[in-house]
Amino acid sequence: MNHDPTSWARLGKAIRSDRERQSLGRKELADLVIERGGKVTSRSIASLEYGTVPKKGVKPPSLEPTVAALGWRPGWADRILAGEDPD
């Protein structure tokens, strides 16, 4: 897994930008994730948006359910972490 802070910051910016583009607050996005069967809090979404690099060697469990609730395709978060342009 990528531990580059710049990559995580780019991913966080993309998540926040898409959330705001959809006029969703963090709580509203968390509610969407929960409705879809995921487990996430608005605080964990904030952590993703801040670009916090995970301390453990795995992606945060909130990442995939969060970006799926935004309508992202599977694997897109990994592509951004790998350096692809989120636009």
HELIX and SHEET records of a PDB file:
HELIX    1   1 PRO A    5  ARG A   21  1                                  17    
HELIX    2   2 ARG A   26  GLU A   35  1                                  10    
HELIX    3   3 SER A   42  GLU A   49  1                                   8    
HELIX    4   4 LEU A   63  ALA A   69  1                                   7    
HELIX    5   5 TRP A   76  LEU A   81  1                                   6    
END                                                                             
